[in-house]
Amino acid sequence: MSEALSVTTSTQGSIAVICFNRPQKLNAFDQSQRQAFRDAAHKVNADESIRVVVLMGEGRAFSAGADLSEVMPDELDVEQGLIQEYKPALMAITQAPKPWISAVNGAAAGIGSAFAMACDLTVMAENAYLYQAFSAIGLIPDGGATWHLAQTVGRKRAFELIALGTKLGAQECLQLGLCNRVVAEDKLFDEAMLLANELVNKAPLALRYAKEALNEAMQSNLSDTFNHEAKLQKICAESEDAKEGSRAFLAKRKAQFIGR
């Protein structure tokens, strides 16, 4: 396991596990955690031997959001701070050429919820919840949280969650489509790794371009989405993995995908 400031990264085969590591602060983001996460995310995304990334939090919470106890400079520009420090980290998840899974225990609050929602798949412990804590301190959600909520639960429900600061438990997140699975707290890591191992056995290019196609579909009309799918399908169809998949299907054996 390597450790950089307040984030740790470990690998199990083709799976990287990135862990927020400020448990005494419920993994709230300070400067060190913001920088360490960006570095870790860019490193695993660039590593072709890594096929899936699992994101989790050490201790009792996934992340309590921004560390409000952090001393900030008087001349702080909040807008530029979000764009320069948080946006690259969150876009590193959504634009990654491989799937990310968030394994959420306890609170995923504030911008911590944005990190959980940015991942392609989410497994939540029974004690986990998403919490838009902003209205209590006179702020609005950031980190793309409004986009994720509106796209998933709809505008009216999203506004209710934001305005009232409702804690959304794991089972309700499952019903609303904000997570994929809910498991016992002591099984969270194992279930996340089980899901990651399922993905490891899939064709990396197919996963990469399915993710890209979905990202495009979320902001495009049907015609443009169709064209984008066709472009990506051509890349997949001409790959060695597609040829291997066809051979394996005809031979009734398990395909051995290499990501090319």
Buried (B, 14 or more C-beta within 10 A) or exposed (E): EEEBBBBBBEBEEBBBBBBBBBBEBBBBBBBBBBBBBBBBBBBBBEBEEBBBBBBBBBBBBBBBBBBEEEEEEEEEEEEEBBEEBBBBBBEBBBEBBBBBBBBBBBBBBBBBBBBBBBBBBBBBBBBBBBBBBBBEEEEEBBBBBBBBBBBBBEEEBBBBBBEEBBBBBBBBBBEBEBBBBBBEBEEBBEBBBEBBBEBBEBBBBBBBBBBBBEBBBEEBEEEEBEEBBEEBBEBBEEBEBBEBBEEBEEEEEEBEBEBE
